[in-house]
Amino acid sequence: MNKPDRKYLEIESGFKYSRETVITIADAMAEGKTAILPTCTIYGLSCAYNNKAALDKIYEIKQRPKVMPFIILIADIADIDILADRKNAFAEALIEKYWLSLNPQPVTIIFEKNRNLPDFITGSSGGIALRLECLQIIKDVIKISGPIVSTSATVSGAGGSPVSIAGIPEIIRNNVDIITAVKENLGGSASTIVDITRDMPVIVREGKVCGQEIMELFNQLQ
């Protein structure tokens, strides 16, 4: 794997950042570059969601099978209509409670994917995993670049939840185009993933938000 010429950006304490930093990251996404970016949970590997070459690079860096699709981060719920085919009452309740509240929480929702999307975006899966990112700098990036994928900045199967750049394996850091670091550690809890494509929702991964809490919300709607 050829090592790219990496660009290193640093965000000041308190997540203070410039418009120039946002544009630099957004331009990199638009150009098909790969990046290590902070999120409201942990550091992730990111690229434009619909750039096949960039996605292939992330699969290669992460050593992850292509049948395992990535989470896609969005900055506006209007993006759901572009990426997914169906929103039901439970989806609306999840969005209202965890994405649009005054204290948003990291919950990833698997919708039925928009049938017009190329298969490479979702690894030929019929579902698409979306999360409204709550870290403002990443939201600002996405508003310019469009949705981006995000997967933990770790080697597939190795585990770990990197909350600092130092906690990211060297093989990951050495093979991306851009690294954006924040001075303080990130939150550290991965998002909870809930699949709503079936009659009964399935907690695919339990993260910061308790899966039981999500199922109780579902039961209240029945």
N, C-alpha and C positions, 0 to 999 in steps of 0.2 A: 504494500500500500504506500503510495507516494505521500510524503508529508507536505501539506500545503503551507504557504506563507501565512502564519496566523496573525490576526489582529487582536490585540488585548485591550479591553475597555474596563474601566473601573468606575463603579457607582459609589458616590460618597455616602458616609454614614447617614442614617435616616432616609435612605433611598432617594437622595437628591440627585437629579440627573438633568442633562441639558437636552434641548430639542435636537441638537446635532448628534448626540448619542443615539436617540431614537431613530433618526433618519439613517444613520450609519448601519444600524442593525436591520432596519426595514429594507434598505437597499440590498444588503447582503442576502436577505431572504428572497427578494425578487430576482436576484441574479443566480439563484440556485446554489447558494453557499450553505454550508452546515455550521451549526453554532452550538456552543454550550451557553445556556441562558438560565437565569434564575426564574423561579416561579413562586407562587405563594406557598408551595410545599417544599420541593427540593430542586436541585439543579437538574435540568433536562437537556437532552440532545434534541435540537430542533432544525427544521427546514420548512420551506413552503409545502403545504399539504399535497399539492397537485403537481409537483416537479418529480418525475419518476427517477431521474438520474440522482437527484439529491436524496430521495428516499432510499434508493439502492445503496448509496454511500453510508447512510446511517445504519441500515441493516448490516453492512459490512463492518463498520466500526464497532458496532455493538455485538456482532457475531450472533445475530438473531434470525431465526427462520422467517422467511417472507410470508408465511401463512399466519403470522402473529402480527396483526395490524397495531398501529400506534394510536394514542389519544390525540385528538385534534383540539387545539385551543382556539376559542373564538372571542371576540370582543363585544359582540352585539347579538342579542337573541334573534335578530333578523337573519343571521347567518344560518340558523337552523333550517330555514325554509330552502336554502340553497343546497344544504348537505344532507338533509334527512327528508323522509317521505311522510312520516306520520307523527303528529303530536296528539296525545290523548290527555284526559283530565289528570291522570297521575303525573304525566310529564309536566303539565302546567303547575301542579302543586309543588313538585320538586324544584322547578325553576324559581317559583315565587319564594319558597322557603329558604333555598340554599344559594341561589345565584343572585337574586335581586333584593335580598334583605339588606338592612343597614350593616349587618355583620355577616357577609357572605362566607360560605364554607366550601371546602374543596370536595365537591361531588361530581363525578363523571357519569354521564347518562349515555347508555347505548341505545340509540334509536335505530329504526329501519333506515337503511341508507337510501338516498335519492338514486333511483334506478338509472339515472343518466350519468352517474359518476363512473369513471373508469375503474375496473376491478383492482388495479394496482394500489389504489388509495386505501382500500380496506382489506388487502390480502385475499380478495375474492370472497370475503365474508358478506353476509347480507345485512350486517349491522354496522353502525358507525359510532364510535365513542367520542362524545363532545363534552367539553367543559368550558364554561365562561370563566376566563382567567380573572383573578381578582387583584393581581399585582399590577399597579397602574402603569409602570413602564412597559410591561409586555402588552397590556391592552393598547397602549399608544402605538406600539410597533405594529400590532395586528390591524389597527385602523388604517394603516398605510399599506402594509404588505399583503393583507388578507390573512385568513386562518393559517396557522402553523401547526405542525406535529410537535409533540413533546413526549419523550420517553426518558426514563431515568438515565442519568449519565453514568451508567455502569455497564459492565459486560454481562450479556444475557445469562441468567442462571447463577450469577455470582452473588446476588443479593446486595444489600447495602442501600442506603438512602443518603446520598451526599448533600450535606448542608453547607459545605464550603468547597472552594476550588481544590484545596489540598486533599479533600476526601474523594476526589474523582480519580480513577485509575489513570496512570500515565499514558497507557495505550489509547485512552479516549481523548485526553487533553492534546496529545501529539498529532491527532489526525482530523481535527476540525479546522474550519477556516477562521472562526471568530470565537473568542471567549469573553463573556461579560461577567465580571465578578462584583459582588457587593462586599462591603467591609465587615458586616455582621453576618452571623450564621442565619440560614433560612429556617422556616418553621419546623421542617423535619418529618412531618407526617404526610404520607402519600394520600392521594384522594381516594375516597370510597367510590367504587364502580358499581353501578346498578344497571342491569339489563332490563329494559321495559318492552322488549320486542315480543314477549309472550303474554299469555293471559295473566300469569302470576309473575311478578318481578323476581329477579334473581340477583342476589348480592354476589358479584363476581370477585370483588376484593374489598375487604374491610380496611378502611383507613382511619382518618381523623374522626369522621362521622360514624357513629355506631349503626351497623346494619339493622339492628332491631328498631331503632328510631325511624328508619326509612320504611320498614315494613309496617310499623304502627301508623305512619302517615297513609300508606296504601289502604290499610284496613278501615281507616276513618272515612274513606271515599266510597266504600262498598255499601 
